[in-house]
Amino acid sequence: MKSLMTTVCLAAVGMLAIGTAVAVGTNAPNQGNPAYVLKVDNPHVWCKYPTPGNKVEVKSGRLLYLTSHKPIDFVTIKSGTGASVVSSKFTKTTALIKLSKDVSNYVVWTCPKKY
């Protein structure tokens, strides 16, 4: 994660929404039980071979604000049973993601080359 600079802003948000748990590729850091890992996609970026950053452990909170020097392809987030994505907003290099339950950990997947 040489040029990945991550800033996390955590806040408790009591909202509900519908989301989907998604498993990711085999080169992903171990985030625990895949049934609790959500994939939040950046609609502005796509790359053929996204590179995972380091797994970041979070103590509590439902809101993530992430920044990167590289384009963010997607973020995988581990949360609790029945957790869902309440909202997500992306630019090429930032993400603001709200979940319905507290975050346990997350991994930012970036594009290593031009996409």
N, C-alpha and C positions, 0 to 999 in steps of 0.2 A: 504494500500500500504506500509506495514511495511518494506519489504526488497526490494521493487522496487525502483531502483535509475534511474531516467530518465534524460537524457541529451538531450537537443534540440539544433540543429544547423539549423538555418533558412537562406535561401538564395533565391533570386528571380531567377527562371529558366524559360526561355521562350521556352518551348517545348510542343509538342502536341502528344497525343497517345490515344488509345482506352481503356476504362475502364468500369466497371460495378458497379452500386450502389447496395448495399446489405444491407438488414435489419438484425439485430442480435437479440438474445434472449431477453426475458422480464426482465432479471436481469441486463441489460445494463444501465449505466448512461444515462440520457436524453441528447442527443447530438443535439436536435432540429429536424427539418424536416427530416425524414428518407430518403426522396428522394435525399438528398444531402450528405448522409453518404456512404462512400466507405469502403469495407472490403478488407484488404490486408493480404493475408494468408502467413504464414511462411511454405515453403515446407519441412523444416527440422524437424518440431515439430507438433505433434497432441496430444491432450488430450481430454478425454471424457467430462470433466466438467471444461472448462476454466473459470478463475476468472477475472473479469474486474478490472482494476486499476481505479484511479480517473480520471475524465475528466479534461484535461489540455487545457485551453483557449490559443489561439495563436493570436497575433495581425496581423502579416503578414508573408509571406514567403511560399515557395513551397517545401522546402526540410526539411525532418525530419531525425535526427539521434537519435536513441533511444537505451538505454542500460538497462538491467535488471539483477538482481541476479537470477531470476527464468527464465525458458524457455519461450520464447514468442511464443504463438500459432498463434495470428493474431493481427492486429491493425485496429480499426475503425477510420476513418478520415472524418470529416465534411468539405466540401469545397463548392464552388459555383456551379451554374447551368452549366451543361455540363462538369464538372471537370472529369478528368480521371487520372489513374496511368500511369506516364511516364515510371518509372522503380522502381524496388524494389530489394534489396539484403538483405538476412537474414543469420545470423548464428543462433546457438541455443539461444543466449541471446542478440543479437543486430539486429537492423533494420536500413536500409538506404532507405528512400522512397521519390521519387520525384513525385509531382503532376503537372498537367497542369494549375492549378489555386491555389490561396492562400488558406492556411489551416485556418479554423476557430477554430477547436478544434480536439482533438484526445483522444482515450482511448487505452491503451495497455492491451491486454488480455493474461494472463500467466497461466501456468499449476501449480496448487497448490501442486500436489504430483508427484511422478514419473509417467511418461507417457509411 
